[in-house]
Amino acid sequence: MTRIRRSPPRAGDKAPAPLPGAGLPPSVLRRHRVFVAVLTAGAVLRVVAMAGYRPALWFNDGYDYVQIALDPFPHPIRPAGYGFFLWLLRPFHDFGAVVAAQHLLGLATGLLVYLLLTRRGLPPGWAALAASPVLLDGGIIQLESLVLSDTLFLFLVVAALTALLWPGRHPALPVAAGALLAAATVTRTIGLPVLLLVLAWLLLRRKWRAVAMAAVAGLLPLAAYAGWFHSENGRYGITATDGVFLWGRTAAFVHCENIPEHLRYLCPSGEPEERKASSSQVWAAESPIGWDFGEAFDPRINADAQRFAVRALLEQPFDYAQTVAYDLFVRTFRWERDDHPTAVTARKYLFPEQADDLPAWPVLGGGTPSDVLTAYDPQVDPDTGTEIVEPYAGFMRLYQEVFTVRGPVLAAALLLPAFLWYRRRSPSPAVLPWAAGAALLAVPPLTVDFDYRYALTATPVVALAAGYAFLRTRDDELPVISPLVPRSRQPS
């Protein structure tokens, strides 16, 4: 049952927090007036979203994360990092507090982008433009309203890049970057490619001490997590799904006559053009993977699925390349979205008119979604988990339809650094954020499937790279400019 009511905020509600920028000196506000306006607008939009959708919105993955938060354990399917984040907030017993924290992380991410770019010498107006996607994009604000790992992951990645690119050579910066990327990796496994890119970037710049510090800070926590995971699941890793997800990627195009006989029990049904999307193949009831709600993937099937996928990739490399290219270059950069991987999934990334009923399936670890949510927050609606309040919800639906970074704009932001490098005959100084943004866009289609929320998470990193590309000097030669002091008073 959906509960929809129209009402103003209740009498006695807490007064809103001061808007960003309150209390700063007038000279600072004048210099940074564009960013203050953007940050304030972003804060107001998040308040409206919280008023319209109480206390949170839900995605299927979220129930597993809440289960982890109730009694932390190394989940065999989901990395536990976001579950620890929820566990830290559990004393509030309120998913509204979780969403508020995620909105604050979104605002903090935009602030980090702005501070880094202005500190490096980019004019405030351009820096505010680079920060605006994470602050104003309706899709990102909606993502922050979901109990889902992406907002935390994005903040950790941007914080790590900020630490690495911040002016100065303080030894704590690479250590902080490595630790932040380790936390990002146990939040979403795609953080590992970003960590490896960072280590490669430091190696190419011959910063041996920084490489060592970042590697230790980044890899030791991952080794500790892998040991914890082994103690519960019998294998070293962050998840136990590497084989089945890669199998799902190949299930979109594989011809089973190329597969050895002992692995053919994993062949998907139907012709390739008639099959479900790669990620849907993994979870479908008729899938040969044989997964069911409330269960982990069978270790033997996960191992066979990996062998199946490797054989499919070796036998059909051009089909694989075509599948990845379509997801990466067409779906990612088209103007309008389609219903990939399913219409139900695509709809979860939009502010809804009605709240869906909570599913009744079992959650791994025990209970149903309703049981898990009410154990964390006793006041949550046990039927839908969400209360929709007009007119705030309607405003956010309309806002998201209009104000979102479209695919061609994202493509232009991704190509801009390359164009500027070509003009200047030098890739410095935006290589690292550009490579991180490109990896966040490319790795999911390469290894799992395309999903619009992955593109959303990459967008602020791509925008950071685009802003950083306008810096004309080499990375080591960039001026140190305080973002809070007028340029005329900066040291020469």
C-alpha positions as CSV (number, residue, x, y, z in Angstrom):
1,M,0.0,0.0,0.0
2,T,1.3,3.5,-0.9
3,R,0.9,6.3,1.6
4,I,0.7,9.7,-0.1
5,R,-0.3,12.8,1.7
6,R,-0.1,16.5,1.1
7,S,1.0,18.6,4.0
8,P,3.4,21.4,5.0
9,P,6.1,20.6,7.5
10,R,4.7,19.8,10.9
11,A,4.6,22.4,13.6
12,G,7.4,21.8,16.0
13,D,9.8,20.4,13.4
14,K,13.4,21.5,13.9
15,A,14.5,24.7,12.2
16,P,16.6,24.2,9.1
17,A,20.3,24.4,9.4
18,P,22.0,27.6,8.3
19,L,22.6,27.7,4.6
20,P,26.1,27.2,3.2
21,G,28.1,30.4,3.3
22,A,26.4,31.9,6.4
23,G,28.9,33.7,8.6
24,L,31.7,34.1,6.1
25,P,33.2,37.5,5.5
26,P,31.5,39.6,2.7
27,S,34.8,39.7,0.7
28,V,34.9,35.9,0.7
29,L,31.3,35.6,-0.3
30,R,31.8,38.0,-3.2
31,R,34.8,36.2,-4.6
32,H,33.0,32.8,-4.3
33,R,29.4,34.0,-4.9
34,V,28.8,31.7,-7.8
35,F,29.9,28.6,-5.8
36,V,28.0,29.8,-2.7
37,A,24.8,30.1,-4.9
38,V,25.4,26.6,-6.4
39,L,26.1,25.0,-3.0
40,T,23.0,26.7,-1.4
41,A,20.8,25.6,-4.3
42,G,22.2,22.0,-3.8
43,A,21.4,22.1,-0.1
44,V,17.9,23.4,-0.7
45,L,17.2,20.7,-3.3
46,R,18.3,18.1,-0.8
47,V,16.0,19.4,1.9
48,V,13.1,19.3,-0.6
49,A,14.0,15.8,-1.5
50,M,14.0,14.7,2.1
51,A,10.7,16.4,2.7
52,G,9.1,14.6,-0.3
53,Y,10.5,11.1,0.3
54,R,10.6,10.0,3.9
55,P,12.8,8.5,5.2
56,A,14.5,7.0,2.2
57,L,14.1,5.3,-1.2
58,W,15.0,1.6,-1.7
59,F,16.9,-0.6,-4.2
60,N,17.2,-4.3,-3.9
61,D,20.9,-4.2,-2.9
62,G,20.0,-2.0,0.1
63,Y,18.4,-4.7,2.1
64,D,21.7,-6.7,2.2
65,Y,23.6,-3.6,3.3
66,V,21.1,-3.0,6.2
67,Q,21.5,-6.7,7.1
68,I,25.3,-6.2,7.3
69,A,24.7,-3.1,9.6
70,L,22.6,-5.1,12.0
71,D,25.5,-7.5,12.8
72,P,28.5,-6.8,10.6
73,F,29.8,-9.8,8.6
74,P,31.7,-10.3,5.3
75,H,28.8,-10.6,3.0
76,P,29.5,-13.1,0.1
77,I,27.8,-10.9,-2.5
78,R,28.1,-7.3,-1.3
79,P,31.2,-5.6,0.0
80,A,30.7,-4.7,3.6
81,G,32.0,-1.1,3.5
82,Y,28.7,0.6,3.1
83,G,27.2,-1.8,5.7
84,F,29.8,-0.4,8.2
85,F,28.7,3.1,7.3
86,L,25.1,2.2,8.1
87,W,26.4,0.5,11.3
88,L,28.0,3.7,12.4
89,L,24.7,5.5,12.0
90,R,22.6,2.8,13.6
91,P,22.4,4.5,17.0
92,F,20.1,7.0,15.4
93,H,17.6,4.2,14.4
94,D,16.5,6.4,11.6
95,F,17.0,6.0,7.8
96,G,16.3,9.7,7.6
97,A,19.6,10.3,9.4
98,V,21.3,8.0,6.8
99,V,19.9,10.0,3.9
100,A,20.8,13.2,5.6
101,A,24.4,12.0,6.0
102,Q,24.5,11.0,2.3
103,H,23.2,14.4,1.3
104,L,26.0,15.9,3.4
105,L,28.5,13.7,1.7
106,G,27.2,14.9,-1.7
107,L,27.6,18.5,-0.7
108,A,31.1,17.7,0.7
109,T,32.1,16.1,-2.6
110,G,31.1,19.2,-4.5
111,L,33.1,21.3,-1.9
112,L,36.2,19.1,-2.4
113,V,36.0,19.6,-6.2
114,Y,35.7,23.3,-5.8
115,L,38.4,23.7,-3.2
116,L,40.9,21.6,-5.1
117,L,40.4,23.5,-8.4
118,T,40.5,26.9,-6.8
119,R,43.5,26.0,-4.7
120,R,45.3,25.0,-7.9
121,G,44.5,28.3,-9.5
122,L,41.3,27.8,-11.6
123,P,39.0,30.9,-11.5
124,P,36.1,30.4,-9.0
125,G,33.4,30.6,-11.7
126,W,34.9,27.7,-13.7
127,A,35.6,25.7,-10.5
128,A,31.9,26.2,-9.5
129,L,30.9,24.9,-12.9
130,A,33.0,21.7,-12.4
131,A,31.4,21.2,-9.0
132,S,27.8,21.7,-10.2
133,P,27.2,18.2,-11.5
134,V,27.5,16.6,-8.1
135,L,25.7,19.5,-6.4
136,L,22.8,20.0,-8.8
137,D,22.2,16.9,-10.9
138,G,18.8,15.5,-10.1
139,G,19.9,11.9,-10.7
140,I,22.7,12.3,-8.1
141,I,20.4,13.8,-5.6
142,Q,18.0,10.9,-6.2
143,L,21.0,8.5,-5.8
144,E,21.7,10.1,-2.4
145,S,18.1,9.4,-1.4
146,L,18.6,5.6,-1.9
147,V,20.1,3.4,0.8
148,L,22.8,2.4,-1.5
149,S,26.7,2.4,-1.6
150,D,27.3,4.8,-4.5
151,T,27.2,8.1,-2.6
152,L,29.8,7.0,0.0
153,F,31.9,5.5,-2.8
154,L,31.9,8.7,-4.8
155,F,32.9,10.8,-1.8
156,L,35.8,8.4,-0.9
157,V,37.2,8.5,-4.5
158,V,37.0,12.3,-4.8
159,A,38.5,12.7,-1.3
160,A,41.4,10.4,-2.4
161,L,42.0,12.4,-5.6
162,T,41.9,15.6,-3.7
163,A,44.5,14.3,-1.3
164,L,46.8,13.3,-4.2
165,L,46.4,16.5,-6.2
166,W,46.5,18.9,-3.3
167,P,49.5,21.3,-3.5
168,G,52.4,20.3,-1.3
169,R,54.4,17.2,-0.5
170,H,53.1,16.3,3.0
171,P,53.7,12.6,3.6
172,A,50.2,12.2,5.0
173,L,48.6,12.9,1.6
174,P,49.5,9.6,-0.2
175,V,48.7,7.7,3.0
176,A,45.3,9.3,3.2
177,A,44.7,8.6,-0.5
178,G,45.6,5.0,-0.2
179,A,43.4,4.5,2.9
180,L,40.5,6.3,1.3
181,L,40.7,4.1,-1.8
182,A,40.9,1.0,0.3
183,A,37.7,2.1,2.0
184,A,36.2,2.8,-1.5
185,T,37.2,-0.7,-2.6
186,V,35.4,-2.4,0.2
187,T,32.4,-0.2,-0.5
188,R,32.4,-1.0,-4.3
189,T,35.0,-3.3,-5.8
190,I,35.5,-0.9,-8.7
191,G,37.6,1.1,-6.3
192,L,40.4,-1.4,-6.8
193,P,41.1,-0.3,-10.4
194,V,41.2,3.3,-9.2
195,L,43.8,2.4,-6.5
196,L,45.9,0.6,-9.1
197,L,45.7,3.7,-11.4
198,V,46.9,5.9,-8.5
199,L,49.9,3.6,-7.9
200,A,50.8,3.5,-11.6
201,W,50.5,7.3,-11.8
202,L,52.8,7.8,-8.8
203,L,55.3,5.3,-10.3
204,L,55.3,7.1,-13.7
205,R,56.1,10.3,-11.8
206,R,58.9,8.5,-9.9
207,K,57.5,9.4,-6.5
208,W,58.9,6.2,-4.9
209,R,58.2,7.2,-1.3
210,A,54.6,8.2,-2.1
211,V,54.1,4.9,-4.0
212,A,55.3,2.9,-1.0
213,M,53.1,4.9,1.4
214,A,50.0,4.7,-0.8
215,A,50.5,1.0,-1.5
216,V,50.8,0.1,2.2
217,A,47.9,2.3,3.2
218,G,45.7,1.0,0.4
219,L,46.7,-2.7,0.2
220,L,47.1,-3.7,3.8
221,P,43.4,-2.9,4.7
222,L,42.3,-4.9,1.7
223,A,44.5,-7.9,2.8
224,A,43.0,-7.7,6.3
225,Y,39.5,-7.6,4.8
226,A,40.3,-10.6,2.5
227,G,41.5,-12.5,5.6
228,W,38.2,-11.7,7.4
229,F,36.3,-12.8,4.3
230,H,38.2,-16.1,4.2
231,S,37.4,-16.8,7.8
232,E,33.7,-16.7,7.0
233,N,33.4,-17.8,3.4
234,G,36.4,-20.1,2.8
235,R,38.2,-18.1,0.1
236,Y,40.2,-14.9,0.0
237,G,38.5,-11.9,-1.6
238,I,36.2,-9.0,-1.2
239,T,33.2,-10.9,-2.7
240,A,32.6,-14.4,-4.0
241,T,30.9,-13.3,-7.2
242,D,33.7,-12.6,-9.7
243,G,32.9,-15.7,-11.8
244,V,29.2,-15.3,-12.0
245,F,29.3,-11.6,-12.9
246,L,31.8,-12.2,-15.7
247,W,29.7,-15.1,-16.8
248,G,26.7,-12.7,-17.0
249,R,28.7,-10.4,-19.2
250,T,29.4,-13.2,-21.7
251,A,25.9,-14.6,-21.4
252,A,24.7,-11.7,-23.6
253,F,26.6,-13.0,-26.7
254,V,28.0,-16.5,-26.1
255,H,27.4,-19.3,-28.6
256,C,27.5,-22.5,-26.6
257,E,29.1,-24.7,-29.4
258,N,32.3,-23.0,-28.4
259,I,32.1,-24.1,-24.8
260,P,33.5,-27.4,-23.4
261,E,31.0,-30.1,-22.7
262,H,31.4,-30.1,-18.9
263,L,30.6,-26.4,-18.8
264,R,27.6,-26.3,-21.1
265,Y,25.2,-26.7,-18.2
266,L,25.8,-22.9,-17.7
267,C,24.7,-22.0,-21.3
268,P,22.0,-19.4,-21.2
269,S,18.8,-20.2,-23.0
270,G,17.6,-18.6,-26.3
271,E,19.5,-16.8,-29.1
272,P,21.8,-14.0,-28.1
273,E,19.5,-11.3,-29.5
274,E,16.6,-12.6,-27.4
275,R,18.4,-12.9,-24.1
276,K,18.1,-10.7,-21.1
277,A,20.7,-8.1,-20.1
278,S,23.9,-9.4,-18.7
279,S,23.3,-8.5,-15.1
280,S,19.7,-9.8,-15.3
281,Q,21.1,-13.2,-16.5
282,V,22.7,-13.6,-13.1
283,W,19.6,-13.0,-11.0
284,A,16.9,-14.5,-13.2
285,A,14.9,-17.4,-11.8
286,E,15.5,-19.4,-15.0
287,S,19.3,-18.7,-15.0
288,P,21.5,-21.8,-15.0
289,I,23.5,-20.1,-12.3
290,G,20.8,-21.4,-9.9
291,W,20.9,-18.5,-7.4
292,D,17.9,-17.9,-5.1
293,F,17.0,-15.1,-2.8
294,G,18.6,-15.3,0.7
295,E,21.4,-17.5,-0.5
296,A,25.1,-17.1,-1.6
297,F,26.3,-18.3,-5.0
298,D,27.5,-21.8,-5.0
299,P,31.4,-21.7,-4.9
300,R,31.6,-24.5,-7.5
301,I,29.3,-22.8,-9.9
302,N,31.2,-19.5,-9.4
303,A,34.4,-21.2,-10.4
304,D,32.8,-22.9,-13.4
305,A,31.2,-19.7,-14.4
306,Q,34.6,-18.0,-14.5
307,R,36.0,-20.8,-16.7
308,F,33.0,-20.5,-18.9
309,A,33.4,-16.8,-19.3
310,V,37.2,-17.0,-20.0
311,R,36.5,-19.5,-22.7
312,A,33.7,-17.4,-24.2
313,L,36.0,-14.3,-24.3
314,L,38.8,-16.3,-26.0
315,E,36.4,-17.8,-28.6
316,Q,34.4,-14.6,-29.3
317,P,36.6,-11.6,-28.7
318,F,34.9,-9.5,-31.4
319,D,31.4,-10.2,-30.0
320,Y,32.6,-9.2,-26.6
321,A,34.1,-6.0,-27.9
322,Q,30.9,-5.2,-29.8
323,T,28.8,-5.8,-26.7
324,V,31.0,-3.6,-24.5
325,A,31.3,-0.9,-27.1
326,Y,27.6,-0.6,-27.4
327,D,27.1,-0.3,-23.7
328,L,30.0,2.1,-23.2
329,F,29.6,4.4,-26.2
330,V,25.9,4.3,-27.0
331,R,24.1,3.7,-23.7
332,T,26.5,5.9,-21.7
333,F,26.5,8.8,-24.0
334,R,23.0,8.9,-25.5
335,W,20.6,11.7,-24.7
336,E,17.7,9.7,-23.5
337,R,17.9,6.7,-21.3
338,D,16.5,3.3,-22.2
339,D,15.2,0.6,-19.8
340,H,18.5,-1.2,-19.4
341,P,19.1,-3.6,-17.7
342,T,15.3,-3.8,-17.0
343,A,12.5,-1.3,-16.8
344,V,12.1,-2.0,-13.1
345,T,15.8,-1.3,-12.4
346,A,15.8,1.9,-14.6
347,R,12.8,3.2,-12.7
348,K,14.6,2.8,-9.4
349,Y,16.9,5.7,-10.4
350,L,14.0,8.1,-10.7
351,F,12.0,9.9,-8.0
352,P,8.8,7.9,-8.0
353,E,5.2,8.9,-8.0
354,Q,4.3,5.9,-5.9
355,A,6.3,3.8,-3.5
356,D,6.5,0.2,-4.3
357,D,5.6,-2.4,-1.7
358,L,8.6,-4.0,-0.1
359,P,9.4,-7.4,-1.5
360,A,8.7,-10.6,0.5
361,W,11.7,-12.6,-0.5
362,P,14.2,-13.8,2.2
363,V,17.4,-11.7,2.8
364,L,20.7,-13.4,3.2
365,G,21.3,-13.6,6.9
366,G,17.7,-14.0,7.9
367,G,14.3,-12.2,7.7
368,T,12.6,-10.3,4.9
369,P,13.3,-6.8,3.7
370,S,10.5,-5.5,6.0
371,D,12.0,-7.4,9.0
372,V,15.5,-6.0,8.2
373,L,14.4,-2.4,7.8
374,T,12.2,-2.3,10.9
375,A,15.0,-3.9,13.0
376,Y,17.2,-0.9,12.0
377,D,14.5,1.8,12.1
378,P,11.4,0.8,14.1
379,Q,9.5,3.8,12.7
380,V,9.9,2.9,9.0
381,D,6.7,1.9,7.0
382,P,6.7,-1.9,7.0
383,D,4.8,-2.0,3.8
384,T,6.7,0.3,1.5
385,G,9.6,1.7,3.5
386,T,8.8,5.1,2.0
387,E,6.2,7.9,2.6
388,I,5.7,10.2,-0.4
389,V,4.7,13.8,0.5
390,E,3.4,16.3,-2.0
391,P,4.1,18.9,-3.4
392,Y,7.8,18.3,-2.5
393,A,8.0,15.0,-4.2
394,G,6.4,16.3,-7.4
395,F,8.8,19.2,-7.5
396,M,11.8,16.8,-7.3
397,R,10.3,14.6,-10.1
398,L,10.0,17.6,-12.4
399,Y,13.4,18.8,-11.4
400,Q,15.1,15.5,-12.2
401,E,13.4,15.4,-15.6
402,V,15.0,18.7,-16.6
403,F,18.2,19.1,-14.6
404,T,20.5,16.1,-15.2
405,V,23.8,15.7,-17.0
406,R,22.9,14.1,-20.4
407,G,25.1,11.6,-22.1
408,P,26.4,14.0,-24.8
409,V,27.4,16.5,-22.1
410,L,29.2,13.7,-20.3
411,A,31.0,12.7,-23.5
412,A,32.0,16.3,-24.1
413,A,33.4,16.6,-20.6
414,L,35.4,13.4,-21.1
415,L,36.8,14.5,-24.4
416,L,37.7,18.0,-23.3
417,P,40.9,17.1,-21.5
418,A,42.1,15.0,-24.4
419,F,41.4,18.0,-26.8
420,L,43.3,20.4,-24.6
421,W,46.2,17.9,-24.3
422,Y,46.3,17.7,-28.1
423,R,46.4,21.5,-28.4
424,R,49.2,21.8,-25.8
425,R,51.1,18.6,-26.7
426,S,51.1,17.6,-23.1
427,P,48.7,15.5,-21.0
428,S,49.5,17.2,-17.7
429,P,48.0,17.9,-15.2
430,A,44.6,16.1,-15.5
431,V,45.7,12.6,-16.3
432,L,44.9,11.1,-12.9
433,P,41.3,12.4,-12.5
434,W,40.6,11.7,-16.2
435,A,41.8,8.1,-15.9
436,A,39.8,7.6,-12.8
437,G,36.7,8.9,-14.4
438,A,37.2,6.8,-17.5
439,A,37.8,3.7,-15.4
440,L,34.6,4.3,-13.5
441,L,32.7,4.5,-16.8
442,A,34.5,1.6,-18.6
443,V,35.1,-1.1,-16.0
444,P,31.4,-2.0,-15.3
445,P,30.6,-2.6,-19.0
446,L,33.9,-4.5,-19.4
447,T,33.3,-6.9,-16.4
448,V,29.6,-6.9,-15.5
449,D,27.1,-4.8,-17.4
450,F,26.1,-1.2,-18.0
451,D,24.0,0.5,-15.4
452,Y,23.0,4.2,-15.3
453,R,23.9,4.6,-11.6
454,Y,27.5,3.7,-12.5
455,A,27.6,6.5,-15.1
456,L,26.1,8.9,-12.5
457,T,28.9,8.0,-10.0
458,A,31.5,8.7,-12.7
459,T,30.1,12.1,-13.8
460,P,31.5,14.2,-10.9
461,V,35.0,12.7,-11.4
462,V,34.9,13.4,-15.1
463,A,33.8,17.0,-14.3
464,L,36.7,17.3,-12.0
465,A,39.1,16.2,-14.7
466,A,37.5,18.6,-17.2
467,G,38.1,21.5,-14.8
468,Y,41.6,20.4,-13.9
469,A,42.5,20.2,-17.6
470,F,42.2,24.0,-17.9
471,L,45.2,24.4,-15.6
472,R,48.0,25.3,-18.0
473,T,51.1,24.6,-15.9
474,R,52.6,21.2,-15.0
475,D,51.3,19.6,-11.9
476,D,54.5,20.2,-9.9
477,E,54.5,23.9,-11.0
478,L,50.9,24.8,-10.2
479,P,50.6,27.9,-8.0
480,V,49.3,27.4,-4.4
481,I,46.4,29.8,-4.2
482,S,44.1,29.9,-1.1
483,P,40.5,29.7,-2.2
484,L,39.5,32.0,0.7
485,V,41.8,34.9,0.0
486,P,41.4,37.4,-2.9
487,R,43.8,36.8,-5.8
488,S,45.3,40.3,-5.3
489,R,46.6,39.3,-1.9
490,Q,48.1,36.0,-2.9
491,P,51.9,35.6,-2.6
492,S,53.6,35.8,-6.0
